[in-house]
Amino acid sequence: MKTLNEYMAMSYRMEIVEDKDEGGFVVSYPDLPGCITCGETIEHAVANALDAKKTWIEAAIEEGIEIHEPNSLESYSGQFKLRLPRSLHRALAEHSQKEGVSMNQYCVYLLAKNDVMYSK
Protein backbone atom coordinates (compact mmCIF):
# COMPACT_ATOMS: atom_id res chain seq x y z
CA MET A 1 0.00 0.00 0.00
CA LYS A 2 1.23 3.48 -0.85
CA THR A 3 1.68 6.27 1.67
CA LEU A 4 -0.59 9.28 2.08
CA ASN A 5 1.97 11.51 0.36
CA GLU A 6 2.22 9.13 -2.60
CA TYR A 7 -1.56 9.13 -3.07
CA MET A 8 -1.75 12.91 -2.62
CA ALA A 9 0.85 13.36 -5.38
CA MET A 10 -1.30 11.44 -7.86
CA SER A 11 -3.42 13.40 -10.33
CA TYR A 12 -6.94 12.39 -9.43
CA ARG A 13 -9.56 13.93 -11.73
CA MET A 14 -11.65 16.54 -9.98
CA GLU A 15 -15.21 17.31 -11.10
CA ILE A 16 -16.62 20.75 -10.28
CA VAL A 17 -20.34 21.41 -10.64
CA GLU A 18 -22.17 24.63 -9.93
CA ASP A 19 -24.93 24.14 -7.33
CA LYS A 20 -27.73 26.22 -8.83
CA ASP A 21 -30.14 25.43 -5.99
CA GLU A 22 -27.97 26.20 -2.96
CA GLY A 23 -25.32 28.36 -4.62
CA GLY A 24 -21.61 27.73 -4.69
CA PHE A 25 -19.84 24.73 -6.20
CA VAL A 26 -19.71 21.00 -5.47
CA VAL A 27 -16.46 19.13 -6.04
CA SER A 28 -15.91 15.38 -6.21
CA TYR A 29 -13.24 12.90 -7.21
CA PRO A 30 -14.79 10.14 -9.39
CA ASP A 31 -11.94 7.73 -8.57
CA LEU A 32 -12.46 8.22 -4.81
CA PRO A 33 -16.09 7.17 -4.17
CA GLY A 34 -17.84 9.43 -1.69
CA CYS A 35 -15.08 12.03 -1.64
CA ILE A 36 -17.15 15.16 -2.12
CA THR A 37 -17.18 18.69 -0.77
CA CYS A 38 -18.34 22.18 -1.66
CA GLY A 39 -17.45 25.86 -1.43
CA GLU A 40 -18.98 29.27 -2.05
CA THR A 41 -16.48 30.01 -4.83
CA ILE A 42 -14.53 27.77 -7.15
CA GLU A 43 -11.35 28.68 -5.28
CA HIS A 44 -12.86 27.72 -1.91
CA ALA A 45 -14.36 24.54 -3.37
CA VAL A 46 -10.99 23.44 -4.79
CA ALA A 47 -9.20 24.20 -1.50
CA ASN A 48 -11.87 22.23 0.36
CA ALA A 49 -11.51 19.40 -2.17
CA LEU A 50 -7.81 19.05 -1.44
CA ASP A 51 -8.62 18.76 2.28
CA ALA A 52 -11.41 16.28 1.56
CA LYS A 53 -9.07 14.19 -0.62
CA LYS A 54 -6.47 14.06 2.15
CA THR A 55 -9.06 13.15 4.80
CA TRP A 56 -10.64 10.51 2.53
CA ILE A 57 -7.28 8.87 1.78
CA GLU A 58 -6.23 8.96 5.46
CA ALA A 59 -9.48 7.26 6.47
CA ALA A 60 -9.16 4.66 3.69
CA ILE A 61 -5.60 3.81 4.74
CA GLU A 62 -6.64 3.56 8.39
CA GLU A 63 -9.63 1.32 7.58
CA GLY A 64 -7.68 -0.81 5.08
CA ILE A 65 -9.99 0.20 2.22
CA GLU A 66 -8.58 -0.29 -1.28
CA ILE A 67 -7.63 3.01 -2.89
CA HIS A 68 -7.76 2.97 -6.65
CA GLU A 69 -5.16 4.91 -8.55
CA PRO A 70 -6.51 7.58 -10.89
CA ASN A 71 -7.68 6.58 -14.33
CA SER A 72 -5.09 7.56 -16.89
CA LEU A 73 -5.52 8.70 -20.46
CA GLU A 74 -2.44 6.65 -21.35
CA SER A 75 -4.58 3.57 -21.93
CA TYR A 76 -6.51 5.38 -24.67
CA SER A 77 -4.90 5.85 -28.08
CA GLY A 78 -7.39 8.42 -29.34
CA GLN A 79 -8.22 6.15 -32.26
CA PHE A 80 -10.91 3.58 -32.99
CA LYS A 81 -12.32 2.01 -36.11
CA LEU A 82 -15.93 2.71 -36.97
CA ARG A 83 -18.04 1.09 -39.65
CA LEU A 84 -20.95 3.13 -40.98
CA PRO A 85 -23.40 3.05 -43.85
CA ARG A 86 -22.08 4.42 -47.14
CA SER A 87 -24.83 7.04 -47.25
CA LEU A 88 -23.74 8.41 -43.87
CA HIS A 89 -20.10 8.34 -44.97
CA ARG A 90 -21.03 10.41 -48.04
CA ALA A 91 -23.10 12.88 -45.98
CA LEU A 92 -20.27 13.37 -43.46
CA ALA A 93 -17.74 13.86 -46.27
CA GLU A 94 -19.98 16.43 -47.96
CA HIS A 95 -20.68 18.35 -44.73
CA SER A 96 -17.03 18.44 -43.76
CA GLN A 97 -16.09 19.68 -47.21
CA LYS A 98 -18.67 22.50 -46.92
CA GLU A 99 -17.16 23.46 -43.55
CA GLY A 100 -13.64 23.37 -45.02
CA VAL A 101 -12.33 20.83 -42.51
CA SER A 102 -11.27 17.22 -42.70
CA MET A 103 -13.91 14.58 -42.18
CA ASN A 104 -12.01 13.47 -39.09
CA GLN A 105 -12.18 16.97 -37.57
CA TYR A 106 -15.86 17.24 -38.46
CA CYS A 107 -16.67 13.89 -36.83
CA VAL A 108 -14.72 14.82 -33.68
CA TYR A 109 -16.73 18.06 -33.54
CA LEU A 110 -20.03 16.15 -33.86
CA LEU A 111 -19.05 13.58 -31.24
CA ALA A 112 -17.88 16.24 -28.78
CA LYS A 113 -21.04 18.30 -29.30
CA ASN A 114 -23.21 15.24 -28.71
CA ASP A 115 -21.17 14.12 -25.69
CA VAL A 116 -21.70 17.50 -24.01
CA MET A 117 -25.46 17.18 -24.48
CA TYR A 118 -25.57 13.77 -22.80
CA SER A 119 -23.08 14.45 -20.00
CA LYS A 120 -25.32 16.98 -18.25
CNS distance restraints for C-alpha pairs under 8 A (distance, minus, plus):
assign (resid   2 and name CA) (resid   6 and name CA) 5.99 0.50 0.50
assign (resid   2 and name CA) (resid   7 and name CA) 6.68 0.50 0.50
assign (resid   3 and name CA) (resid   7 and name CA) 6.41 0.50 0.50
assign (resid   4 and name CA) (resid   8 and name CA) 6.05 0.50 0.50
assign (resid   4 and name CA) (resid  54 and name CA) 7.58 0.50 0.50
assign (resid   4 and name CA) (resid  57 and name CA) 6.71 0.50 0.50
assign (resid   4 and name CA) (resid  58 and name CA) 6.58 0.50 0.50
assign (resid   4 and name CA) (resid  61 and name CA) 7.88 0.50 0.50
assign (resid   5 and name CA) (resid   9 and name CA) 6.12 0.50 0.50
assign (resid   6 and name CA) (resid  10 and name CA) 6.74 0.50 0.50
assign (resid   7 and name CA) (resid  57 and name CA) 7.50 0.50 0.50
assign (resid   7 and name CA) (resid  69 and name CA) 7.80 0.50 0.50
assign (resid   8 and name CA) (resid  53 and name CA) 7.70 0.50 0.50
assign (resid   8 and name CA) (resid  54 and name CA) 6.81 0.50 0.50
assign (resid  10 and name CA) (resid  69 and name CA) 7.62 0.50 0.50
assign (resid  10 and name CA) (resid  70 and name CA) 7.15 0.50 0.50
assign (resid  11 and name CA) (resid  70 and name CA) 6.61 0.50 0.50
assign (resid  12 and name CA) (resid  29 and name CA) 6.70 0.50 0.50
assign (resid  12 and name CA) (resid  31 and name CA) 6.89 0.50 0.50
assign (resid  12 and name CA) (resid  69 and name CA) 7.74 0.50 0.50
assign (resid  12 and name CA) (resid  70 and name CA) 5.05 0.50 0.50
assign (resid  12 and name CA) (resid  71 and name CA) 7.63 0.50 0.50
assign (resid  13 and name CA) (resid  29 and name CA) 5.92 0.50 0.50
assign (resid  13 and name CA) (resid  30 and name CA) 6.87 0.50 0.50
assign (resid  13 and name CA) (resid  31 and name CA) 7.35 0.50 0.50
assign (resid  13 and name CA) (resid  70 and name CA) 7.09 0.50 0.50
assign (resid  14 and name CA) (resid  27 and name CA) 6.74 0.50 0.50
assign (resid  14 and name CA) (resid  28 and name CA) 5.81 0.50 0.50
assign (resid  14 and name CA) (resid  29 and name CA) 4.85 0.50 0.50
assign (resid  14 and name CA) (resid  30 and name CA) 7.15 0.50 0.50
assign (resid  15 and name CA) (resid  27 and name CA) 5.52 0.50 0.50
assign (resid  15 and name CA) (resid  28 and name CA) 5.31 0.50 0.50
assign (resid  15 and name CA) (resid  29 and name CA) 6.20 0.50 0.50
assign (resid  15 and name CA) (resid  30 and name CA) 7.39 0.50 0.50
assign (resid  16 and name CA) (resid  25 and name CA) 6.55 0.50 0.50
assign (resid  16 and name CA) (resid  26 and name CA) 5.72 0.50 0.50
assign (resid  16 and name CA) (resid  27 and name CA) 4.54 0.50 0.50
assign (resid  16 and name CA) (resid  28 and name CA) 6.77 0.50 0.50
assign (resid  16 and name CA) (resid  42 and name CA) 7.96 0.50 0.50
assign (resid  17 and name CA) (resid  25 and name CA) 5.57 0.50 0.50
assign (resid  17 and name CA) (resid  26 and name CA) 5.23 0.50 0.50
assign (resid  17 and name CA) (resid  27 and name CA) 6.44 0.50 0.50
assign (resid  18 and name CA) (resid  23 and name CA) 7.20 0.50 0.50
assign (resid  18 and name CA) (resid  24 and name CA) 6.11 0.50 0.50
assign (resid  18 and name CA) (resid  25 and name CA) 4.39 0.50 0.50
assign (resid  18 and name CA) (resid  26 and name CA) 6.25 0.50 0.50
assign (resid  19 and name CA) (resid  23 and name CA) 5.03 0.50 0.50
assign (resid  19 and name CA) (resid  24 and name CA) 5.55 0.50 0.50
assign (resid  19 and name CA) (resid  25 and name CA) 5.24 0.50 0.50
assign (resid  19 and name CA) (resid  26 and name CA) 6.37 0.50 0.50
assign (resid  20 and name CA) (resid  24 and name CA) 7.54 0.50 0.50
assign (resid  23 and name CA) (resid  40 and name CA) 6.90 0.50 0.50
assign (resid  24 and name CA) (resid  38 and name CA) 7.12 0.50 0.50
assign (resid  24 and name CA) (resid  39 and name CA) 5.61 0.50 0.50
assign (resid  24 and name CA) (resid  40 and name CA) 4.03 0.50 0.50
assign (resid  24 and name CA) (resid  41 and name CA) 5.62 0.50 0.50
assign (resid  24 and name CA) (resid  42 and name CA) 7.50 0.50 0.50
assign (resid  25 and name CA) (resid  38 and name CA) 5.42 0.50 0.50
assign (resid  25 and name CA) (resid  39 and name CA) 5.46 0.50 0.50
assign (resid  25 and name CA) (resid  40 and name CA) 6.21 0.50 0.50
assign (resid  25 and name CA) (resid  41 and name CA) 6.42 0.50 0.50
assign (resid  25 and name CA) (resid  42 and name CA) 6.20 0.50 0.50
assign (resid  25 and name CA) (resid  45 and name CA) 6.18 0.50 0.50
assign (resid  26 and name CA) (resid  36 and name CA) 7.20 0.50 0.50
assign (resid  26 and name CA) (resid  37 and name CA) 5.82 0.50 0.50
assign (resid  26 and name CA) (resid  38 and name CA) 4.22 0.50 0.50
assign (resid  26 and name CA) (resid  39 and name CA) 6.72 0.50 0.50
assign (resid  26 and name CA) (resid  45 and name CA) 6.76 0.50 0.50
assign (resid  27 and name CA) (resid  36 and name CA) 5.63 0.50 0.50
assign (resid  27 and name CA) (resid  37 and name CA) 5.34 0.50 0.50
assign (resid  27 and name CA) (resid  38 and name CA) 5.66 0.50 0.50
assign (resid  27 and name CA) (resid  45 and name CA) 6.39 0.50 0.50
assign (resid  27 and name CA) (resid  46 and name CA) 7.08 0.50 0.50
assign (resid  27 and name CA) (resid  49 and name CA) 6.29 0.50 0.50
assign (resid  28 and name CA) (resid  34 and name CA) 7.72 0.50 0.50
assign (resid  28 and name CA) (resid  35 and name CA) 5.73 0.50 0.50
assign (resid  28 and name CA) (resid  36 and name CA) 4.28 0.50 0.50
assign (resid  28 and name CA) (resid  37 and name CA) 6.49 0.50 0.50
assign (resid  28 and name CA) (resid  49 and name CA) 7.20 0.50 0.50
assign (resid  29 and name CA) (resid  33 and name CA) 7.08 0.50 0.50
assign (resid  29 and name CA) (resid  34 and name CA) 7.98 0.50 0.50
assign (resid  29 and name CA) (resid  35 and name CA) 5.93 0.50 0.50
assign (resid  29 and name CA) (resid  36 and name CA) 6.81 0.50 0.50
assign (resid  29 and name CA) (resid  53 and name CA) 7.90 0.50 0.50
assign (resid  30 and name CA) (resid  35 and name CA) 7.98 0.50 0.50
assign (resid  31 and name CA) (resid  68 and name CA) 6.63 0.50 0.50
assign (resid  31 and name CA) (resid  69 and name CA) 7.34 0.50 0.50
assign (resid  31 and name CA) (resid  70 and name CA) 5.91 0.50 0.50
assign (resid  31 and name CA) (resid  71 and name CA) 7.26 0.50 0.50
assign (resid  32 and name CA) (resid  56 and name CA) 7.90 0.50 0.50
assign (resid  32 and name CA) (resid  67 and name CA) 7.36 0.50 0.50
assign (resid  32 and name CA) (resid  68 and name CA) 7.29 0.50 0.50
assign (resid  35 and name CA) (resid  52 and name CA) 6.46 0.50 0.50
assign (resid  35 and name CA) (resid  53 and name CA) 6.46 0.50 0.50
assign (resid  35 and name CA) (resid  56 and name CA) 6.27 0.50 0.50
assign (resid  36 and name CA) (resid  49 and name CA) 7.06 0.50 0.50
assign (resid  36 and name CA) (resid  52 and name CA) 6.91 0.50 0.50
assign (resid  37 and name CA) (resid  45 and name CA) 6.99 0.50 0.50
assign (resid  37 and name CA) (resid  48 and name CA) 6.48 0.50 0.50
assign (resid  37 and name CA) (resid  49 and name CA) 5.88 0.50 0.50
assign (resid  37 and name CA) (resid  52 and name CA) 6.68 0.50 0.50
assign (resid  38 and name CA) (resid  44 and name CA) 7.80 0.50 0.50
assign (resid  38 and name CA) (resid  45 and name CA) 4.93 0.50 0.50
assign (resid  38 and name CA) (resid  48 and name CA) 6.78 0.50 0.50
assign (resid  38 and name CA) (resid  49 and name CA) 7.39 0.50 0.50
assign (resid  39 and name CA) (resid  43 and name CA) 7.74 0.50 0.50
assign (resid  39 and name CA) (resid  44 and name CA) 4.98 0.50 0.50
assign (resid  39 and name CA) (resid  45 and name CA) 3.87 0.50 0.50
assign (resid  39 and name CA) (resid  46 and name CA) 7.67 0.50 0.50
assign (resid  39 and name CA) (resid  48 and name CA) 6.90 0.50 0.50
assign (resid  40 and name CA) (resid  44 and name CA) 6.32 0.50 0.50
assign (resid  40 and name CA) (resid  45 and name CA) 6.74 0.50 0.50
assign (resid  41 and name CA) (resid  45 and name CA) 6.05 0.50 0.50
assign (resid  42 and name CA) (resid  46 and name CA) 6.06 0.50 0.50
assign (resid  43 and name CA) (resid  47 and name CA) 6.24 0.50 0.50
assign (resid  44 and name CA) (resid  48 and name CA) 6.02 0.50 0.50
assign (resid  45 and name CA) (resid  49 and name CA) 6.00 0.50 0.50
assign (resid  46 and name CA) (resid  50 and name CA) 6.38 0.50 0.50
assign (resid  47 and name CA) (resid  51 and name CA) 6.65 0.50 0.50
assign (resid  48 and name CA) (resid  52 and name CA) 6.08 0.50 0.50
assign (resid  49 and name CA) (resid  53 and name CA) 5.96 0.50 0.50
assign (resid  50 and name CA) (resid  54 and name CA) 6.29 0.50 0.50
assign (resid  51 and name CA) (resid  55 and name CA) 6.17 0.50 0.50
assign (resid  52 and name CA) (resid  56 and name CA) 5.90 0.50 0.50
assign (resid  53 and name CA) (resid  57 and name CA) 6.11 0.50 0.50
assign (resid  54 and name CA) (resid  58 and name CA) 6.08 0.50 0.50
assign (resid  55 and name CA) (resid  59 and name CA) 6.14 0.50 0.50
assign (resid  56 and name CA) (resid  60 and name CA) 6.14 0.50 0.50
assign (resid  57 and name CA) (resid  61 and name CA) 6.10 0.50 0.50
assign (resid  57 and name CA) (resid  67 and name CA) 7.50 0.50 0.50
assign (resid  58 and name CA) (resid  62 and name CA) 6.16 0.50 0.50
assign (resid  59 and name CA) (resid  63 and name CA) 6.05 0.50 0.50
assign (resid  60 and name CA) (resid  64 and name CA) 5.84 0.50 0.50
assign (resid  60 and name CA) (resid  65 and name CA) 4.78 0.50 0.50
assign (resid  60 and name CA) (resid  66 and name CA) 7.04 0.50 0.50
assign (resid  60 and name CA) (resid  67 and name CA) 6.95 0.50 0.50
assign (resid  61 and name CA) (resid  65 and name CA) 6.21 0.50 0.50
assign (resid  61 and name CA) (resid  66 and name CA) 7.86 0.50 0.50
assign (resid  61 and name CA) (resid  67 and name CA) 7.93 0.50 0.50
assign (resid  84 and name CA) (resid  88 and name CA) 6.63 0.50 0.50
assign (resid  84 and name CA) (resid  89 and name CA) 6.62 0.50 0.50
assign (resid  85 and name CA) (resid  89 and name CA) 6.34 0.50 0.50
assign (resid  86 and name CA) (resid  90 and name CA) 6.14 0.50 0.50
assign (resid  87 and name CA) (resid  91 and name CA) 6.23 0.50 0.50
assign (resid  88 and name CA) (resid  92 and name CA) 6.06 0.50 0.50
assign (resid  89 and name CA) (resid  93 and name CA) 6.14 0.50 0.50
assign (resid  90 and name CA) (resid  94 and name CA) 6.12 0.50 0.50
assign (resid  91 and name CA) (resid  95 and name CA) 6.11 0.50 0.50
assign (resid  92 and name CA) (resid  96 and name CA) 6.02 0.50 0.50
assign (resid  92 and name CA) (resid 103 and name CA) 6.59 0.50 0.50
assign (resid  92 and name CA) (resid 106 and name CA) 7.71 0.50 0.50
assign (resid  92 and name CA) (resid 107 and name CA) 7.57 0.50 0.50
assign (resid  93 and name CA) (resid  97 and name CA) 6.12 0.50 0.50
assign (resid  93 and name CA) (resid 103 and name CA) 5.64 0.50 0.50
assign (resid  94 and name CA) (resid  98 and name CA) 6.29 0.50 0.50
assign (resid  95 and name CA) (resid  99 and name CA) 6.32 0.50 0.50
assign (resid  95 and name CA) (resid 106 and name CA) 7.99 0.50 0.50
assign (resid  96 and name CA) (resid 100 and name CA) 6.11 0.50 0.50
assign (resid  96 and name CA) (resid 101 and name CA) 5.42 0.50 0.50
assign (resid  96 and name CA) (resid 102 and name CA) 5.98 0.50 0.50
assign (resid  96 and name CA) (resid 103 and name CA) 5.20 0.50 0.50
assign (resid  96 and name CA) (resid 106 and name CA) 5.56 0.50 0.50
assign (resid  97 and name CA) (resid 101 and name CA) 6.14 0.50 0.50
assign (resid  97 and name CA) (resid 102 and name CA) 7.05 0.50 0.50
assign (resid  97 and name CA) (resid 103 and name CA) 7.49 0.50 0.50
assign (resid 101 and name CA) (resid 105 and name CA) 6.27 0.50 0.50
assign (resid 101 and name CA) (resid 106 and name CA) 6.46 0.50 0.50
assign (resid 102 and name CA) (resid 106 and name CA) 6.26 0.50 0.50
assign (resid 103 and name CA) (resid 107 and name CA) 6.07 0.50 0.50
assign (resid 104 and name CA) (resid 108 and name CA) 6.20 0.50 0.50
assign (resid 105 and name CA) (resid 109 and name CA) 6.17 0.50 0.50
assign (resid 106 and name CA) (resid 110 and name CA) 6.30 0.50 0.50
assign (resid 107 and name CA) (resid 111 and name CA) 6.08 0.50 0.50
assign (resid 108 and name CA) (resid 112 and name CA) 6.00 0.50 0.50
assign (resid 109 and name CA) (resid 113 and name CA) 6.05 0.50 0.50
assign (resid 110 and name CA) (resid 114 and name CA) 6.12 0.50 0.50
assign (resid 111 and name CA) (resid 115 and name CA) 5.96 0.50 0.50
assign (resid 112 and name CA) (resid 116 and name CA) 6.23 0.50 0.50
assign (resid 113 and name CA) (resid 117 and name CA) 6.64 0.50 0.50
assign (resid 114 and name CA) (resid 118 and name CA) 6.53 0.50 0.50
assign (resid 115 and name CA) (resid 119 and name CA) 6.01 0.50 0.50
assign (resid 116 and name CA) (resid 120 and name CA) 6.82 0.50 0.50
